[in-house]
Structure formats: structure tokens, C-alpha cells
Amino acid sequence: MADRWLTFDCYGTIIDWRTGMTAALDSVAPGRSAELIDAYYRCEPEVEAEPPFRNYRAILTEGLRRAAASTGIPLEEHQFSVLADTLPTWPAFADSVPALQQLRDAGYKLGILTNTDADLFAQTLAGPLPIPFDEVITAQEVQSYKPGDPMFDTFVARHTPAPTDWIHVGNSVWHDCEPAHRRGFRTIFVHRSENAENNEWIHLSDSGQRSVTVTIPDLASLPGALHELS
């Protein structure tokens, strides 16, 4: 039987990105974390797109620096690294580890395509995400951030001929569903309601809607969605 692959975005899909960011930012700007997070969402893609390539630790730091400047929230120089310093401790959603283990037990191969650095993701694996993955591709490795093509192209190149049963799962239509869809693969959009408000990365345009095969509210719903797709 051909391999059945599920590749995932990590932070925001498996790891509770907003809860982790909120705790980190409340430690340096009490009561202002929501403003900083919304500003950070706007700043991060701009920083990632600027040449030359910067690792994700630098993206988090510079993104927060610009978010603070745009909101007028004063931070000390040493506080701009708080997101990078705490990212490996951000918690997994309660449904993530049980769902991933269930899928491994069902015979799926699991991969990660993540806009982060190898060392940061390794620390996440050592902490809140104790799941063995069959493939891990980071932005640091390919020197490019999603929604750019290199991460997806690298996965396909490593699994040639490309798996015919590959589904990509993510919390961002723009970062994840659209580039996977361009390669003809099915996509599952994890529209977690607690992360939906004011998150410009997941709003559905007409093209975005066409790139989504199935929308689910959480990873607990993923095994059932996969059964419906089979």
C-alpha cells in the first residue's frame, strides 16, 4: 500500500500560538498583549519577505520590535527577544498530541513544514510535543518562509515520485492551503475559533476557498475528516 502522508504546520495548528504569545507578551507589557499580537501578525510577513533571509529567532525579535513601535508600546531592548526565548515552551492544544498519536497508530506518516528554526522546533519536540515525525522541514533549512514554494518543493523532492495520498493540514489558508493546493494536493484548514478573531492569515478570499478541501475546528476532528475523504 502506498504511503499515506499528512504534513502539518506547527505553530497555530498543533501548538497554541496565541496562548503562548499572550503569556510571553503579558510578561513584558501587562494588559497590552492583544494589541501587540495583532500588530505582530501584520509585521511578521513583511520582515520574512525582506532580503537577506533571517532565521526565525531574528524574525520574532524584529517583528515584535516593529509591532511595539507601531502601537506605541514601550519595551526595553532586552525584551524584544521574549517571543523567541519562550516559543519552545508554548503549549500544544489539548487535542493535538492525542490526535497525532491516533493517526500514527492508524498508519499515517506525519511530517512538519514549519516557519521556524531547527533548534527551536527541536526544543518544542522535547517539551510540549512528544510525537515522532517522519519528516521535518524548517524555514531555516530551505532558507525560505511559507507561503513560498521551497518548503513544499523540498518535501516533494524527498518523496519522488510525489506521494499521491498526501494531505497538508494548517491553520493558515495563505501560508499553507494555497501553496499545497497549487501542487494538486488536498488540504485541511484547521479553523480554530480561539485563533480566528483578527487573524488576517486565515481569512478566506475566493482563491483561498478554492484551495481548501475540508475545514475542521480542531485536530480532534481530523481522523473523522480523513475517514470522509478516504
C-alpha positions in Angstrom: 0.0 0.0 0.0 1.3 3.5 -0.8 2.4 5.7 2.0 -0.3 7.9 3.4 1.2 11.3 4.3 -0.1 14.0 6.5 2.0 17.2 6.7 1.3 19.9 9.2 2.0 23.4 10.0 3.1 23.5 13.7 2.6 26.8 15.5 -1.0 27.8 15.4 -2.1 24.4 14.2 -0.6 22.0 16.7 1.0 24.4 19.2 -1.3 27.0 20.8 0.5 30.0 19.3 -1.8 32.7 20.6 -1.8 31.4 24.2 2.0 31.2 24.1 2.4 34.7 22.7 -0.1 36.1 25.1 1.7 34.8 28.2 5.1 36.0 26.8 3.9 39.5 25.9 1.9 39.9 29.1 5.2 39.4 30.9 6.8 42.4 29.3 3.7 44.6 28.5 0.9 43.6 31.0 -2.6 44.2 29.6 -1.3 45.1 26.1 -0.6 41.6 24.6 -3.7 41.6 22.3 -2.6 44.9 20.7 1.0 43.6 20.2 -0.2 40.3 18.8 -2.5 41.9 16.2 0.3 44.3 15.2 2.8 41.4 15.1 0.5 39.5 12.6 0.8 42.5 10.3 4.6 42.9 10.7 5.8 39.3 10.5 5.2 38.7 6.8 6.9 42.0 5.9 10.0 41.0 7.9 10.1 37.5 6.4 9.9 38.9 2.9 12.9 41.2 3.3 16.2 40.0 2.0 18.5 38.6 3.1 17.0 35.6 4.8 16.9 35.8 8.5 16.3 32.9 10.9 13.1 32.8 12.8 14.6 33.9 16.1 15.5 37.1 14.3 12.1 37.4 12.7 10.3 37.1 16.0 12.6 39.7 17.6 12.4 42.2 14.7 8.6 41.6 14.3 8.0 42.4 17.9 10.2 45.5 17.7 8.1 46.8 14.8 4.8 45.8 16.5 5.8 47.7 19.6 6.8 50.8 17.5 3.5 50.7 15.6 1.4 50.5 18.7 3.4 52.9 20.8 4.0 50.3 23.5 7.4 50.9 25.1 9.6 47.9 25.5 13.2 47.7 26.7 15.8 46.4 24.2 16.3 43.1 26.1 12.5 42.5 25.9 12.3 42.2 22.2 13.5 38.6 22.3 10.7 37.4 24.6 8.8 35.6 21.8 11.9 33.8 20.6 13.0 32.9 24.1 9.7 31.4 25.1 8.5 29.8 21.8 9.7 26.3 22.8 7.5 26.4 25.9 4.3 27.4 24.2 1.7 24.7 24.9 0.2 22.2 22.5 -3.6 22.4 22.0 -5.2 19.8 24.2 -6.4 17.8 21.1 -3.0 17.8 19.3 -1.0 15.1 20.8 -3.9 12.5 21.1 -4.9 13.2 17.5 -1.4 12.8 16.1 -0.8 9.6 18.1 -4.1 8.2 16.8 -3.1 9.0 13.3 0.4 7.4 13.7 -1.3 4.3 15.1 -3.6 4.2 12.1 -0.5 4.1 9.8 -0.2 7.6 8.6 3.2 9.1 8.1 3.5 12.5 9.7 5.5 15.5 8.5 6.1 19.0 9.7 6.6 22.0 7.4 7.3 24.9 9.8 8.3 28.5 9.6 10.9 28.2 12.3 14.5 27.3 13.1 15.6 23.7 13.6 16.8 24.3 17.2 13.5 26.0 18.2 11.4 23.1 16.8 13.7 20.5 18.4 13.0 22.2 21.8 9.3 22.1 21.1 9.6 18.3 20.4 11.5 17.9 23.7 8.8 19.7 25.6 5.1 20.1 24.7 5.1 18.0 21.5 6.4 14.5 22.3 5.5 13.0 18.9 8.0 11.3 16.5 7.6 12.8 13.0 8.7 11.1 9.8 9.8 14.3 8.1 10.7 17.8 9.4 11.4 20.7 7.1 12.1 24.1 8.6 12.3 27.5 7.0 15.9 27.7 8.3 16.8 24.6 6.3 15.3 25.8 3.0 16.1 29.5 3.6 12.5 30.5 2.8 9.3 31.0 4.7 5.8 29.8 3.7 3.8 30.7 1.6 7.0 30.4 -0.5 7.4 27.3 -2.6 10.8 25.9 -1.3 9.4 24.0 1.8 6.8 22.2 -0.3 9.2 21.6 -3.2 11.7 20.1 -0.8 9.1 17.7 0.6 8.1 16.6 -2.9 11.8 16.2 -4.0 12.4 14.0 -1.0 9.5 11.7 -1.8 9.8 11.2 -5.5 7.6 10.1 -7.1 5.5 12.5 -5.1 3.0 10.7 -2.8 -0.4 10.5 -4.4 -2.0 10.4 -0.9 -0.6 13.5 0.7 -2.8 15.9 2.6 -1.5 19.1 4.1 -3.0 20.5 7.3 -2.7 24.1 8.6 -4.3 27.0 10.4 -3.5 29.5 7.6 -5.0 29.4 4.2 -2.4 31.8 2.9 0.7 30.1 4.4 -0.4 26.5 4.0 -3.5 25.6 2.0 -2.8 27.8 -1.1 0.8 26.6 -1.8 -0.2 22.9 -1.2 -3.2 23.3 -3.4 -1.1 24.7 -6.2 0.7 21.3 -6.3 -2.6 19.5 -6.7 -2.7 18.1 -3.1 -5.7 18.1 -0.8 -5.7 20.5 2.2 -7.4 20.6 5.5 -7.9 24.1 7.1 -8.0 24.0 10.9 -10.1 27.0 11.7 -9.6 27.2 15.4 -12.1 29.7 16.7 -9.9 30.9 19.5 -7.3 32.0 17.0 -9.7 33.3 14.3 -10.5 36.8 15.6 -8.4 39.5 13.9 -6.0 36.9 12.4 -5.5 38.2 8.8 -3.7 35.0 7.9 -6.7 32.8 7.9 -9.4 35.0 6.3 -10.8 33.3 3.2 -10.6 35.0 -0.2 -12.3 33.4 -3.2 -9.0 31.8 -4.2 -8.4 30.7 -0.7 -11.8 29.0 -0.5 -10.9 27.0 -3.7 -7.6 25.9 -2.0 -9.3 24.3 1.0 -10.6 20.7 0.6 -12.1 20.5 4.1 -12.4 22.9 7.1 -12.4 21.5 10.6 -12.5 23.3 14.0 -9.6 21.3 15.7 -7.4 18.3 15.4 -9.8 16.1 17.3 -11.9 16.3 14.2 -9.1 15.3 11.9 -9.4 11.5 12.0 -13.1 11.8 11.1 -12.4 14.2 8.3 -9.8 11.8 6.9 -12.3 8.9 7.0 -14.8 11.0 5.0 -12.1 11.8 2.4 -10.9 8.2 2.0 
